[in-house]
Amino acid sequence: MISDHALVRFTLSVKKSPLGVEWITRRAWSQLSPDLFASDLVASKLCNDLDVLNDLSVDDLANVYCDVLTDLLDRHWR
């Protein structure tokens, strides 16, 4: 049988960089009360008066989203 498959062997001389330590901060999601968070979210400017958001640009909307959610998450873990 004729085949176009063949074994290819090679050796690479590569130096691995040392593993660095990376500190990660995360939130304790088990401590979050979904009901309290949801009620605060509904009362926030993301859900409260949507007409105010109509004239904002996409960048402004992204900033509002980030600011409101960061504020809510910070309040629920203090």
N, CA, C and O atoms as a Tripos MOL2 file, in Angstrom:
@<TRIPOS>MOLECULE
protein
  312   311    78     0     0
PROTEIN
NO_CHARGES

@<TRIPOS>ATOM
      1 N           0.8430   -1.1640    0.0000 N.3       1 MET1
      2 CA          0.0000    0.0000    0.0000 C.3       1 MET1
      3 C           0.8910    1.2300    0.0000 C.2       1 MET1
      4 O           1.8810    1.2790    0.7300 O.2       1 MET1
      5 N           0.5570    2.2050   -0.7960 N.am      2 ILE2
      6 CA          1.3040    3.4530   -0.8490 C.3       2 ILE2
      7 C           0.5750    4.4690    0.0350 C.2       2 ILE2
      8 O          -0.6440    4.6210   -0.0380 O.2       2 ILE2
      9 N           1.3570    5.1590    0.8730 N.am      3 SER3
     10 CA          0.7610    6.1130    1.7930 C.3       3 SER3
     11 C           1.5830    7.3920    1.8180 C.2       3 SER3
     12 O           2.7940    7.3520    1.6020 O.2       3 SER3
     13 N           0.9350    8.5360    2.0810 N.am      4 ASP4
     14 CA          1.6720    9.7970    2.2060 C.3       4 ASP4
     15 C           1.9760   10.1160    3.6670 C.2       4 ASP4
     16 O           2.4480   11.2120    3.9690 O.2       4 ASP4
     17 N           1.7160    9.1840    4.5740 N.am      5 HIS5
     18 CA          2.0020    9.3800    5.9900 C.3       5 HIS5
     19 C           3.3870    8.8340    6.3040 C.2       5 HIS5
     20 O           3.7640    7.7570    5.8440 O.2       5 HIS5
     21 N           4.1350    9.5900    7.0910 N.am      6 ALA6
     22 CA          5.4570    9.1370    7.4960 C.3       6 ALA6
     23 C           5.7440    9.6810    8.8900 C.2       6 ALA6
     24 O           5.1960   10.7080    9.2910 O.2       6 ALA6
     25 N           6.5890    8.9990    9.6090 N.am      7 LEU7
     26 CA          6.9800    9.4260   10.9410 C.3       7 LEU7
     27 C           7.9460   10.5990   10.8240 C.2       7 LEU7
     28 O           8.9270   10.5300   10.0840 O.2       7 LEU7
     29 N           7.6720   11.6570   11.5440 N.am      8 VAL8
     30 CA          8.5570   12.8180   11.5740 C.3       8 VAL8
     31 C           9.0590   12.9660   12.9950 C.2       8 VAL8
     32 O           8.2660   13.0950   13.9280 O.2       8 VAL8
     33 N          10.3740   12.9470   13.1640 N.am      9 ARG9
     34 CA         10.9820   13.1130   14.4870 C.3       9 ARG9
     35 C          11.9020   14.2980   14.4510 C.2       9 ARG9
     36 O          12.6110   14.5220   13.4710 O.2       9 ARG9
     37 N          11.8880   15.0740   15.5460 N.am     10 PHE10
     38 CA         12.8040   16.2000   15.6520 C.3      10 PHE10
     39 C          12.9930   16.5320   17.1240 C.2      10 PHE10
     40 O          12.2010   16.1280   17.9760 O.2      10 PHE10
     41 N          14.0460   17.2680   17.4040 N.am     11 THR11
     42 CA         14.3620   17.6950   18.7520 C.3      11 THR11
     43 C          14.4510   19.2120   18.7740 C.2      11 THR11
     44 O          15.0740   19.8220   17.9060 O.2      11 THR11
     45 N          13.8220   19.8120   19.7740 N.am     12 LEU12
     46 CA         13.8850   21.2600   19.9350 C.3      12 LEU12
     47 C          14.6650   21.5860   21.1920 C.2      12 LEU12
     48 O          14.5000   20.9320   22.2220 O.2      12 LEU12
     49 N          15.4950   22.5740   21.1110 N.am     13 SER13
     50 CA         16.2220   23.0440   22.2720 C.3      13 SER13
     51 C          15.5230   24.3180   22.7560 C.2      13 SER13
     52 O          15.7780   25.4150   22.2590 O.2      13 SER13
     53 N          14.6430   24.1440   23.7300 N.am     14 VAL14
     54 CA         13.8380   25.2610   24.2240 C.3      14 VAL14
     55 C          14.0430   25.3710   25.7250 C.2      14 VAL14
     56 O          13.9960   24.3760   26.4500 O.2      14 VAL14
     57 N          14.2690   26.5880   26.1750 N.am     15 LYS15
     58 CA         14.3930   26.8170   27.6050 C.3      15 LYS15
     59 C          13.0490   27.3190   28.1360 C.2      15 LYS15
     60 O          12.4590   28.2610   27.6060 O.2      15 LYS15
     61 N          12.5910   26.6650   29.1890 N.am     16 LYS16
     62 CA         11.3360   27.0730   29.7970 C.3      16 LYS16
     63 C          11.6000   28.2120   30.7730 C.2      16 LYS16
     64 O          12.5660   28.1840   31.5360 O.2      16 LYS16
     65 N          10.7350   29.2040   30.7350 N.am     17 SER17
     66 CA         10.8710   30.2880   31.6980 C.3      17 SER17
     67 C          10.3770   29.7960   33.0550 C.2      17 SER17
     68 O           9.4890   28.9470   33.1280 O.2      17 SER17
     69 N          10.9540   30.3310   34.1240 N.am     18 PRO18
     70 CA         10.5260   29.8870   35.4540 C.3      18 PRO18
     71 C           9.0740   30.3180   35.7080 C.2      18 PRO18
     72 O           8.6230   31.3660   35.2460 O.2      18 PRO18
     73 N           8.3760   29.4830   36.4450 N.am     19 LEU19
     74 CA          7.0030   29.7990   36.7700 C.3      19 LEU19
     75 C           6.9650   30.9450   37.7660 C.2      19 LEU19
     76 O           7.6670   30.9270   38.7770 O.2      19 LEU19
     77 N           6.1540   31.9240   37.4790 N.am     20 GLY20
     78 CA          6.0100   33.0550   38.3800 C.3      20 GLY20
     79 C           4.8090   32.8750   39.2850 C.2      20 GLY20
     80 O           3.9160   32.0740   39.0050 O.2      20 GLY20
     81 N           4.7950   33.6120   40.3530 N.am     21 VAL21
     82 CA          3.6700   33.5670   41.2790 C.3      21 VAL21
     83 C           2.7010   34.6730   40.8920 C.2      21 VAL21
     84 O           3.0950   35.8270   40.7180 O.2      21 VAL21
     85 N           1.4600   34.3180   40.7620 N.am     22 GLU22
     86 CA          0.4360   35.2850   40.4080 C.3      22 GLU22
     87 C          -0.6290   35.2820   41.4960 C.2      22 GLU22
     88 O          -1.2370   34.2500   41.7790 O.2      22 GLU22
     89 N          -0.8490   36.4460   42.1050 N.am     23 TRP23
     90 CA         -1.8600   36.5730   43.1450 C.3      23 TRP23
     91 C          -3.1840   36.9160   42.4910 C.2      23 TRP23
     92 O          -3.2650   37.8060   41.6450 O.2      23 TRP23
     93 N          -4.2050   36.2070   42.8900 N.am     24 ILE24
     94 CA         -5.5310   36.4210   42.3340 C.3      24 ILE24
     95 C          -6.4890   36.7250   43.4900 C.2      24 ILE24
     96 O          -6.5410   36.0020   44.4850 O.2      24 ILE24
     97 N          -7.2340   37.7990   43.3280 N.am     25 THR25
     98 CA         -8.2530   38.1360   44.3140 C.3      25 THR25
     99 C          -9.6010   37.8110   43.7030 C.2      25 THR25
    100 O          -9.8910   38.2020   42.5730 O.2      25 THR25
    101 N         -10.4140   37.1030   44.4440 N.am     26 ARG26
    102 CA        -11.7280   36.7660   43.9220 C.3      26 ARG26
    103 C         -12.7550   36.9650   45.0140 C.2      26 ARG26
    104 O         -12.4210   37.0590   46.1950 O.2      26 ARG26
    105 N         -13.9740   37.0260   44.6140 N.am     27 ARG27
    106 CA        -15.0650   37.2280   45.5580 C.3      27 ARG27
    107 C         -15.5830   35.8750   46.0530 C.2      27 ARG27
    108 O         -15.5610   34.8780   45.3310 O.2      27 ARG27
    109 N         -16.0420   35.8730   47.2880 N.am     28 ALA28
    110 CA        -16.6290   34.6590   47.8620 C.3      28 ALA28
    111 C         -18.0910   34.5890   47.4380 C.2      28 ALA28
    112 O         -18.9750   35.0930   48.1320 O.2      28 ALA28
    113 N         -18.3360   33.9600   46.2920 N.am     29 TRP29
    114 CA        -19.6730   33.9430   45.7170 C.3      29 TRP29
    115 C         -20.6840   33.2690   46.6240 C.2      29 TRP29
    116 O         -21.8740   33.5760   46.5450 O.2      29 TRP29
    117 N         -20.2520   32.3740   47.4710 N.am     30 SER30
    118 CA        -21.1900   31.6920   48.3620 C.3      30 SER30
    119 C         -21.7900   32.6470   49.3880 C.2      30 SER30
    120 O         -22.8330   32.3480   49.9690 O.2      30 SER30
    121 N         -21.1470   33.7920   49.6210 N.am     31 GLN31
    122 CA        -21.6530   34.7650   50.5890 C.3      31 GLN31
    123 C         -22.6530   35.7440   49.9640 C.2      31 GLN31
    124 O         -23.2400   36.5580   50.6770 O.2      31 GLN31
    125 N         -22.8500   35.6780   48.6810 N.am     32 LEU32
    126 CA        -23.7580   36.5900   48.0020 C.3      32 LEU32
    127 C         -25.2050   36.1690   48.2350 C.2      32 LEU32
    128 O         -25.5510   34.9990   48.0740 O.2      32 LEU32
    129 N         -26.0290   37.1070   48.6060 N.am     33 SER33
    130 CA        -27.4620   36.8600   48.7220 C.3      33 SER33
    131 C         -28.1100   37.2530   47.3950 C.2      33 SER33
    132 O         -28.2160   38.4430   47.0950 O.2      33 SER33
    133 N         -28.5400   36.2900   46.6070 N.am     34 PRO34
    134 CA        -29.1160   36.6080   45.2900 C.3      34 PRO34
    135 C         -30.3330   37.5310   45.3790 C.2      34 PRO34
    136 O         -30.5170   38.3930   44.5190 O.2      34 PRO34
    137 N         -31.1580   37.3600   46.4040 N.am     35 ASP35
    138 CA        -32.3560   38.1890   46.5250 C.3      35 ASP35
    139 C         -32.0090   39.6420   46.8270 C.2      35 ASP35
    140 O         -32.5730   40.5500   46.2180 O.2      35 ASP35
    141 N         -31.0880   39.8710   47.7610 N.am     36 LEU36
    142 CA        -30.6790   41.2420   48.0810 C.3      36 LEU36
    143 C         -29.9730   41.8970   46.8960 C.2      36 LEU36
    144 O         -30.2000   43.0670   46.5900 O.2      36 LEU36
    145 N         -29.1220   41.1280   46.2430 N.am     37 PHE37
    146 CA        -28.4160   41.6570   45.0780 C.3      37 PHE37
    147 C         -29.4100   42.0280   43.9720 C.2      37 PHE37
    148 O         -29.2920   43.0880   43.3560 O.2      37 PHE37
    149 N         -30.3790   41.1620   43.7270 N.am     38 ALA38
    150 CA        -31.3740   41.4150   42.6810 C.3      38 ALA38
    151 C         -32.2080   42.6470   43.0080 C.2      38 ALA38
    152 O         -32.5040   43.4440   42.1180 O.2      38 ALA38
    153 N         -32.5910   42.8120   44.2670 N.am     39 SER39
    154 CA        -33.3930   43.9870   44.6180 C.3      39 SER39
    155 C         -32.5830   45.2690   44.4750 C.2      39 SER39
    156 O         -33.1200   46.2860   44.0370 O.2      39 SER39
    157 N         -31.3060   45.2420   44.8340 N.am     40 ASP40
    158 CA        -30.4480   46.4140   44.6370 C.3      40 ASP40
    159 C         -30.2250   46.6930   43.1540 C.2      40 ASP40
    160 O         -30.1560   47.8510   42.7430 O.2      40 ASP40
    161 N         -30.1140   45.6460   42.3580 N.am     41 LEU41
    162 CA        -29.9280   45.8160   40.9150 C.3      41 LEU41
    163 C         -31.1680   46.4530   40.2810 C.2      41 LEU41
    164 O         -31.0490   47.3410   39.4360 O.2      41 LEU41
    165 N         -32.3350   46.0060   40.6820 N.am     42 VAL42
    166 CA        -33.5730   46.5680   40.1440 C.3      42 VAL42
    167 C         -33.7010   48.0440   40.5070 C.2      42 VAL42
    168 O         -34.2530   48.8280   39.7350 O.2      42 VAL42
    169 N         -33.1930   48.4250   41.6830 N.am     43 ALA43
    170 CA        -33.2700   49.8210   42.1310 C.3      43 ALA43
    171 C         -32.1510   50.6830   41.5410 C.2      43 ALA43
    172 O         -32.1660   51.9020   41.7060 O.2      43 ALA43
    173 N         -31.1930   50.0730   40.8650 N.am     44 SER44
    174 CA        -30.0550   50.8250   40.3230 C.3      44 SER44
    175 C         -30.4350   51.5440   39.0380 C.2      44 SER44
    176 O         -31.5080   51.3180   38.4780 O.2      44 SER44
    177 N         -29.5360   52.4190   38.5760 N.am     45 LYS45
    178 CA        -29.8290   53.1550   37.3410 C.3      45 LYS45
    179 C         -29.7330   52.2830   36.0920 C.2      45 LYS45
    180 O         -30.0660   52.7420   34.9990 O.2      45 LYS45
    181 N         -29.2900   51.0480   36.2310 N.am     46 LEU46
    182 CA        -29.3130   50.1240   35.0920 C.3      46 LEU46
    183 C         -30.7350   49.6580   34.7870 C.2      46 LEU46
    184 O         -31.0600   49.3590   33.6380 O.2      46 LEU46
    185 N         -31.5800   49.5980   35.8120 N.am     47 CYS47
    186 CA        -32.9230   49.0500   35.6300 C.3      47 CYS47
    187 C         -34.0340   50.0370   35.9840 C.2      47 CYS47
    188 O         -35.1920   49.8140   35.6330 O.2      47 CYS47
    189 N         -33.7000   51.1010   36.6620 N.am     48 ASN48
    190 CA        -34.7120   51.9840   37.2090 C.3      48 ASN48
    191 C         -35.3510   52.8830   36.1550 C.2      48 ASN48
    192 O         -36.5200   52.6870   35.8210 O.2      48 ASN48
    193 N         -34.6340   53.8490   35.6300 N.am     49 ASP49
    194 CA        -35.1730   54.7980   34.6510 C.3      49 ASP49
    195 C         -34.3870   54.6500   33.3480 C.2      49 ASP49
    196 O         -33.3580   55.2990   33.1580 O.2      49 ASP49
    197 N         -34.8720   53.8030   32.4670 N.am     50 LEU50
    198 CA        -34.1360   53.4850   31.2400 C.3      50 LEU50
    199 C         -34.1090   54.6450   30.2490 C.2      50 LEU50
    200 O         -33.2420   54.6820   29.3760 O.2      50 LEU50
    201 N         -35.0360   55.5860   30.3650 N.am     51 ASP51
    202 CA        -35.0410   56.7430   29.4550 C.3      51 ASP51
    203 C         -33.7850   57.5900   29.6170 C.2      51 ASP51
    204 O         -33.3370   58.2270   28.6640 O.2      51 ASP51
    205 N         -33.2170   57.5990   30.8130 N.am     52 VAL52
    206 CA        -31.9840   58.3640   31.0600 C.3      52 VAL52
    207 C         -30.8300   57.7980   30.2410 C.2      52 VAL52
    208 O         -29.9080   58.5280   29.8780 O.2      52 VAL52
    209 N         -30.8770   56.5130   29.9530 N.am     53 LEU53
    210 CA        -29.7750   55.8530   29.2440 C.3      53 LEU53
    211 C         -29.8670   56.0130   27.7230 C.2      53 LEU53
    212 O         -28.9060   55.7030   27.0180 O.2      53 LEU53
    213 N         -30.9820   56.4810   27.2160 N.am     54 ASN54
    214 CA        -31.1910   56.5700   25.7640 C.3      54 ASN54
    215 C         -30.1580   57.4290   25.0440 C.2      54 ASN54
    216 O         -29.7480   57.0920   23.9330 O.2      54 ASN54
    217 N         -29.7330   58.5190   25.6470 N.am     55 ASP55
    218 CA        -28.8340   59.4550   24.9760 C.3      55 ASP55
    219 C         -27.3580   59.1480   25.1950 C.2      55 ASP55
    220 O         -26.4980   59.8870   24.7150 O.2      55 ASP55
    221 N         -27.0530   58.0800   25.9060 N.am     56 LEU56
    222 CA        -25.6540   57.7500   26.1830 C.3      56 LEU56
    223 C         -25.0410   56.9680   25.0250 C.2      56 LEU56
    224 O         -25.7230   56.2130   24.3320 O.2      56 LEU56
    225 N         -23.7450   57.1660   24.8330 N.am     57 SER57
    226 CA        -23.0180   56.4100   23.8120 C.3      57 SER57
    227 C         -22.7770   54.9840   24.3080 C.2      57 SER57
    228 O         -23.0190   54.6780   25.4760 O.2      57 SER57
    229 N         -22.3140   54.1400   23.4410 N.am     58 VAL58
    230 CA        -22.0080   52.7600   23.8200 C.3      58 VAL58
    231 C         -20.9280   52.7330   24.8940 C.2      58 VAL58
    232 O         -21.0140   51.9550   25.8440 O.2      58 VAL58
    233 N         -19.9120   53.5800   24.7470 N.am     59 ASP59
    234 CA        -18.8440   53.6420   25.7500 C.3      59 ASP59
    235 C         -19.3890   54.0970   27.1000 C.2      59 ASP59
    236 O         -19.0200   53.5470   28.1380 O.2      59 ASP59
    237 N         -20.2740   55.1070   27.0870 N.am     60 ASP60
    238 CA        -20.8710   55.5800   28.3310 C.3      60 ASP60
    239 C         -21.7340   54.5010   28.9740 C.2      60 ASP60
    240 O         -21.7180   54.3380   30.1940 O.2      60 ASP60
    241 N         -22.4830   53.7700   28.1670 N.am     61 LEU61
    242 CA        -23.3070   52.6790   28.6880 C.3      61 LEU61
    243 C         -22.4410   51.5840   29.3140 C.2      61 LEU61
    244 O         -22.7850   51.0410   30.3640 O.2      61 LEU61
    245 N         -21.3290   51.2640   28.6750 N.am     62 ALA62
    246 CA        -20.4130   50.2560   29.2260 C.3      62 ALA62
    247 C         -19.8430   50.7340   30.5540 C.2      62 ALA62
    248 O         -19.6970   49.9420   31.4860 O.2      62 ALA62
    249 N         -19.5210   52.0200   30.6500 N.am     63 ASN63
    250 CA        -18.9990   52.5690   31.9100 C.3      63 ASN63
    251 C         -20.0570   52.5360   33.0080 C.2      63 ASN63
    252 O         -19.7530   52.1880   34.1490 O.2      63 ASN63
    253 N         -21.2900   52.8910   32.6760 N.am     64 VAL64
    254 CA        -22.3700   52.8380   33.6650 C.3      64 VAL64
    255 C         -22.5450   51.4020   34.1490 C.2      64 VAL64
    256 O         -22.6510   51.1600   35.3510 O.2      64 VAL64
    257 N         -22.5750   50.4580   33.2260 N.am     65 TYR65
    258 CA        -22.7210   49.0440   33.5740 C.3      65 TYR65
    259 C         -21.6120   48.6010   34.5210 C.2      65 TYR65
    260 O         -21.8750   47.9850   35.5540 O.2      65 TYR65
    261 N         -20.3870   48.9140   34.1670 N.am     66 CYS66
    262 CA        -19.2370   48.5120   34.9860 C.3      66 CYS66
    263 C         -19.2930   49.1760   36.3640 C.2      66 CYS66
    264 O         -19.0810   48.5170   37.3820 O.2      66 CYS66
    265 N         -19.5780   50.4790   36.3930 N.am     67 ASP67
    266 CA        -19.6160   51.2060   37.6680 C.3      67 ASP67
    267 C         -20.7160   50.6920   38.5890 C.2      67 ASP67
    268 O         -20.4860   50.4870   39.7810 O.2      67 ASP67
    269 N         -21.9000   50.4850   38.0430 N.am     68 VAL68
    270 CA        -23.0270   50.0430   38.8650 C.3      68 VAL68
    271 C         -22.7800   48.6370   39.4030 C.2      68 VAL68
    272 O         -22.9760   48.3850   40.5910 O.2      68 VAL68
    273 N         -22.3550   47.7300   38.5450 N.am     69 LEU69
    274 CA        -22.1300   46.3610   39.0180 C.3      69 LEU69
    275 C         -20.9730   46.2740   40.0010 C.2      69 LEU69
    276 O         -21.0460   45.5230   40.9740 O.2      69 LEU69
    277 N         -19.9100   47.0260   39.7650 N.am     70 THR70
    278 CA        -18.7920   47.0350   40.7110 C.3      70 THR70
    279 C         -19.2460   47.5710   42.0600 C.2      70 THR70
    280 O         -18.9010   47.0130   43.1020 O.2      70 THR70
    281 N         -20.0200   48.6520   42.0430 N.am     71 ASP71
    282 CA        -20.5380   49.2200   43.2860 C.3      71 ASP71
    283 C         -21.4320   48.2200   44.0220 C.2      71 ASP71
    284 O         -21.3110   48.0570   45.2360 O.2      71 ASP71
    285 N         -22.3180   47.5590   43.3000 N.am     72 LEU72
    286 CA        -23.2050   46.5790   43.9290 C.3      72 LEU72
    287 C         -22.4200   45.4120   44.5270 C.2      72 LEU72
    288 O         -22.6820   44.9870   45.6520 O.2      72 LEU72
    289 N         -21.4710   44.9090   43.7750 N.am     73 LEU73
    290 CA        -20.6770   43.7770   44.2790 C.3      73 LEU73
    291 C         -19.8430   44.1800   45.4900 C.2      73 LEU73
    292 O         -19.7110   43.4110   46.4420 O.2      73 LEU73
    293 N         -19.2820   45.3790   45.4520 N.am     74 ASP74
    294 CA        -18.5090   45.8500   46.6080 C.3      74 ASP74
    295 C         -19.4000   45.9930   47.8420 C.2      74 ASP74
    296 O         -18.9840   45.6470   48.9480 O.2      74 ASP74
    297 N         -20.6180   46.4970   47.6620 N.am     75 ARG75
    298 CA        -21.5290   46.6680   48.8030 C.3      75 ARG75
    299 C         -21.9580   45.3450   49.3910 C.2      75 ARG75
    300 O         -22.1720   45.2570   50.6000 O.2      75 ARG75
    301 N         -22.0910   44.3190   48.5830 N.am     76 HIS76
    302 CA        -22.5870   43.0390   49.0800 C.3      76 HIS76
    303 C         -21.4920   42.1640   49.6910 C.2      76 HIS76
    304 O         -21.7820   41.0930   50.2240 O.2      76 HIS76
    305 N         -20.2510   42.6070   49.6190 N.am     77 TRP77
    306 CA        -19.1640   41.8270   50.2460 C.3      77 TRP77
    307 C         -18.4320   42.6030   51.3160 C.2      77 TRP77
    308 O         -17.3220   42.2130   51.6800 O.2      77 TRP77
    309 N         -18.9790   43.6590   51.8310 N.am     78 ARG78
    310 CA        -18.3120   44.4050   52.9110 C.3      78 ARG78
    311 C         -18.8040   43.9570   54.2370 C.2      78 ARG78
    312 O         -18.3600   44.4680   55.2650 O.2      78 ARG78
@<TRIPOS>BOND
     1     1     2 1
     2     2     3 1
     3     3     4 2
     4     3     5 am
     5     5     6 1
     6     6     7 1
     7     7     8 2
     8     7     9 am
     9     9    10 1
    10    10    11 1
    11    11    12 2
    12    11    13 am
    13    13    14 1
    14    14    15 1
    15    15    16 2
    16    15    17 am
    17    17    18 1
    18    18    19 1
    19    19    20 2
    20    19    21 am
    21    21    22 1
    22    22    23 1
    23    23    24 2
    24    23    25 am
    25    25    26 1
    26    26    27 1
    27    27    28 2
    28    27    29 am
    29    29    30 1
    30    30    31 1
    31    31    32 2
    32    31    33 am
    33    33    34 1
    34    34    35 1
    35    35    36 2
    36    35    37 am
    37    37    38 1
    38    38    39 1
    39    39    40 2
    40    39    41 am
    41    41    42 1
    42    42    43 1
    43    43    44 2
    44    43    45 am
    45    45    46 1
    46    46    47 1
    47    47    48 2
    48    47    49 am
    49    49    50 1
    50    50    51 1
    51    51    52 2
    52    51    53 am
    53    53    54 1
    54    54    55 1
    55    55    56 2
    56    55    57 am
    57    57    58 1
    58    58    59 1
    59    59    60 2
    60    59    61 am
    61    61    62 1
    62    62    63 1
    63    63    64 2
    64    63    65 am
    65    65    66 1
    66    66    67 1
    67    67    68 2
    68    67    69 am
    69    69    70 1
    70    70    71 1
    71    71    72 2
    72    71    73 am
    73    73    74 1
    74    74    75 1
    75    75    76 2
    76    75    77 am
    77    77    78 1
    78    78    79 1
    79    79    80 2
    80    79    81 am
    81    81    82 1
    82    82    83 1
    83    83    84 2
    84    83    85 am
    85    85    86 1
    86    86    87 1
    87    87    88 2
    88    87    89 am
    89    89    90 1
    90    90    91 1
    91    91    92 2
    92    91    93 am
    93    93    94 1
    94    94    95 1
    95    95    96 2
    96    95    97 am
    97    97    98 1
    98    98    99 1
    99    99   100 2
   100    99   101 am
   101   101   102 1
   102   102   103 1
   103   103   104 2
   104   103   105 am
   105   105   106 1
   106   106   107 1
   107   107   108 2
   108   107   109 am
   109   109   110 1
   110   110   111 1
   111   111   112 2
   112   111   113 am
   113   113   114 1
   114   114   115 1
   115   115   116 2
   116   115   117 am
   117   117   118 1
   118   118   119 1
   119   119   120 2
   120   119   121 am
   121   121   122 1
   122   122   123 1
   123   123   124 2
   124   123   125 am
   125   125   126 1
   126   126   127 1
   127   127   128 2
   128   127   129 am
   129   129   130 1
   130   130   131 1
   131   131   132 2
   132   131   133 am
   133   133   134 1
   134   134   135 1
   135   135   136 2
   136   135   137 am
   137   137   138 1
   138   138   139 1
   139   139   140 2
   140   139   141 am
   141   141   142 1
   142   142   143 1
   143   143   144 2
   144   143   145 am
   145   145   146 1
   146   146   147 1
   147   147   148 2
   148   147   149 am
   149   149   150 1
   150   150   151 1
   151   151   152 2
   152   151   153 am
   153   153   154 1
   154   154   155 1
   155   155   156 2
   156   155   157 am
   157   157   158 1
   158   158   159 1
   159   159   160 2
   160   159   161 am
   161   161   162 1
   162   162   163 1
   163   163   164 2
   164   163   165 am
   165   165   166 1
   166   166   167 1
   167   167   168 2
   168   167   169 am
   169   169   170 1
   170   170   171 1
   171   171   172 2
   172   171   173 am
   173   173   174 1
   174   174   175 1
   175   175   176 2
   176   175   177 am
   177   177   178 1
   178   178   179 1
   179   179   180 2
   180   179   181 am
   181   181   182 1
   182   182   183 1
   183   183   184 2
   184   183   185 am
   185   185   186 1
   186   186   187 1
   187   187   188 2
   188   187   189 am
   189   189   190 1
   190   190   191 1
   191   191   192 2
   192   191   193 am
   193   193   194 1
   194   194   195 1
   195   195   196 2
   196   195   197 am
   197   197   198 1
   198   198   199 1
   199   199   200 2
   200   199   201 am
   201   201   202 1
   202   202   203 1
   203   203   204 2
   204   203   205 am
   205   205   206 1
   206   206   207 1
   207   207   208 2
   208   207   209 am
   209   209   210 1
   210   210   211 1
   211   211   212 2
   212   211   213 am
   213   213   214 1
   214   214   215 1
   215   215   216 2
   216   215   217 am
   217   217   218 1
   218   218   219 1
   219   219   220 2
   220   219   221 am
   221   221   222 1
   222   222   223 1
   223   223   224 2
   224   223   225 am
   225   225   226 1
   226   226   227 1
   227   227   228 2
   228   227   229 am
   229   229   230 1
   230   230   231 1
   231   231   232 2
   232   231   233 am
   233   233   234 1
   234   234   235 1
   235   235   236 2
   236   235   237 am
   237   237   238 1
   238   238   239 1
   239   239   240 2
   240   239   241 am
   241   241   242 1
   242   242   243 1
   243   243   244 2
   244   243   245 am
   245   245   246 1
   246   246   247 1
   247   247   248 2
   248   247   249 am
   249   249   250 1
   250   250   251 1
   251   251   252 2
   252   251   253 am
   253   253   254 1
   254   254   255 1
   255   255   256 2
   256   255   257 am
   257   257   258 1
   258   258   259 1
   259   259   260 2
   260   259   261 am
   261   261   262 1
   262   262   263 1
   263   263   264 2
   264   263   265 am
   265   265   266 1
   266   266   267 1
   267   267   268 2
   268   267   269 am
   269   269   270 1
   270   270   271 1
   271   271   272 2
   272   271   273 am
   273   273   274 1
   274   274   275 1
   275   275   276 2
   276   275   277 am
   277   277   278 1
   278   278   279 1
   279   279   280 2
   280   279   281 am
   281   281   282 1
   282   282   283 1
   283   283   284 2
   284   283   285 am
   285   285   286 1
   286   286   287 1
   287   287   288 2
   288   287   289 am
   289   289   290 1
   290   290   291 1
   291   291   292 2
   292   291   293 am
   293   293   294 1
   294   294   295 1
   295   295   296 2
   296   295   297 am
   297   297   298 1
   298   298   299 1
   299   299   300 2
   300   299   301 am
   301   301   302 1
   302   302   303 1
   303   303   304 2
   304   303   305 am
   305   305   306 1
   306   306   307 1
   307   307   308 2
   308   307   309 am
   309   309   310 1
   310   310   311 1
   311   311   312 2
@<TRIPOS>SUBSTRUCTURE
     1 MET1         2 RESIDUE 1 A MET
     2 ILE2         6 RESIDUE 1 A ILE
     3 SER3        10 RESIDUE 1 A SER
     4 ASP4        14 RESIDUE 1 A ASP
     5 HIS5        18 RESIDUE 1 A HIS
     6 ALA6        22 RESIDUE 1 A ALA
     7 LEU7        26 RESIDUE 1 A LEU
     8 VAL8        30 RESIDUE 1 A VAL
     9 ARG9        34 RESIDUE 1 A ARG
    10 PHE10       38 RESIDUE 1 A PHE
    11 THR11       42 RESIDUE 1 A THR
    12 LEU12       46 RESIDUE 1 A LEU
    13 SER13       50 RESIDUE 1 A SER
    14 VAL14       54 RESIDUE 1 A VAL
    15 LYS15       58 RESIDUE 1 A LYS
    16 LYS16       62 RESIDUE 1 A LYS
    17 SER17       66 RESIDUE 1 A SER
    18 PRO18       70 RESIDUE 1 A PRO
    19 LEU19       74 RESIDUE 1 A LEU
    20 GLY20       78 RESIDUE 1 A GLY
    21 VAL21       82 RESIDUE 1 A VAL
    22 GLU22       86 RESIDUE 1 A GLU
    23 TRP23       90 RESIDUE 1 A TRP
    24 ILE24       94 RESIDUE 1 A ILE
    25 THR25       98 RESIDUE 1 A THR
    26 ARG26      102 RESIDUE 1 A ARG
    27 ARG27      106 RESIDUE 1 A ARG
    28 ALA28      110 RESIDUE 1 A ALA
    29 TRP29      114 RESIDUE 1 A TRP
    30 SER30      118 RESIDUE 1 A SER
    31 GLN31      122 RESIDUE 1 A GLN
    32 LEU32      126 RESIDUE 1 A LEU
    33 SER33      130 RESIDUE 1 A SER
    34 PRO34      134 RESIDUE 1 A PRO
    35 ASP35      138 RESIDUE 1 A ASP
    36 LEU36      142 RESIDUE 1 A LEU
    37 PHE37      146 RESIDUE 1 A PHE
    38 ALA38      150 RESIDUE 1 A ALA
    39 SER39      154 RESIDUE 1 A SER
    40 ASP40      158 RESIDUE 1 A ASP
    41 LEU41      162 RESIDUE 1 A LEU
    42 VAL42      166 RESIDUE 1 A VAL
    43 ALA43      170 RESIDUE 1 A ALA
    44 SER44      174 RESIDUE 1 A SER
    45 LYS45      178 RESIDUE 1 A LYS
    46 LEU46      182 RESIDUE 1 A LEU
    47 CYS47      186 RESIDUE 1 A CYS
    48 ASN48      190 RESIDUE 1 A ASN
    49 ASP49      194 RESIDUE 1 A ASP
    50 LEU50      198 RESIDUE 1 A LEU
    51 ASP51      202 RESIDUE 1 A ASP
    52 VAL52      206 RESIDUE 1 A VAL
    53 LEU53      210 RESIDUE 1 A LEU
    54 ASN54      214 RESIDUE 1 A ASN
    55 ASP55      218 RESIDUE 1 A ASP
    56 LEU56      222 RESIDUE 1 A LEU
    57 SER57      226 RESIDUE 1 A SER
    58 VAL58      230 RESIDUE 1 A VAL
    59 ASP59      234 RESIDUE 1 A ASP
    60 ASP60      238 RESIDUE 1 A ASP
    61 LEU61      242 RESIDUE 1 A LEU
    62 ALA62      246 RESIDUE 1 A ALA
    63 ASN63      250 RESIDUE 1 A ASN
    64 VAL64      254 RESIDUE 1 A VAL
    65 TYR65      258 RESIDUE 1 A TYR
    66 CYS66      262 RESIDUE 1 A CYS
    67 ASP67      266 RESIDUE 1 A ASP
    68 VAL68      270 RESIDUE 1 A VAL
    69 LEU69      274 RESIDUE 1 A LEU
    70 THR70      278 RESIDUE 1 A THR
    71 ASP71      282 RESIDUE 1 A ASP
    72 LEU72      286 RESIDUE 1 A LEU
    73 LEU73      290 RESIDUE 1 A LEU
    74 ASP74      294 RESIDUE 1 A ASP
    75 ARG75      298 RESIDUE 1 A ARG
    76 HIS76      302 RESIDUE 1 A HIS
    77 TRP77      306 RESIDUE 1 A TRP
    78 ARG78      310 RESIDUE 1 A ARG
